[in-house]
Amino acid sequence: MAAREIDPRAPEPPYRQIAADLAAEIKRGEFVPGRPLPSEKELVERYGVARNTARSALAVLREQGLVYTVPGRGTYVADPSEAAGESESAE
């Protein structure tokens, strides 16, 4: 679970770099459905970014349907089969 180094001068904003890194870890199975992702505080320490940057990265993952957040509890990996079922029923 080694963090990819964030390049603050890259064209892609740091929060998107973090989101891409976490998404890749989810897809590799390093974070399994129903289990929590590292907390915002842990992401801040892991990537050396501000808390708002970590929060924005988690928002991107939520928008992609990879994770869901339970207020006061944390952010968890979504079950891909449930996400697929939701998009099929929405059509």
HELIX and SHEET records of a PDB file:
HELIX    1   1 PRO A   14  LYS A   27  1                                  14    
HELIX    2   2 GLU A   40  TYR A   47  1                                   8    
HELIX    3   3 ARG A   51  GLU A   63  1                                  13    
HELIX    4   4 PRO A   80  ALA A   90  1                                  11    
SHEET    1   A 2 VAL A  67  VAL A  70  0                                        
SHEET    2   A 2 GLY A  74  VAL A  77 -1                                        
END                                                                             
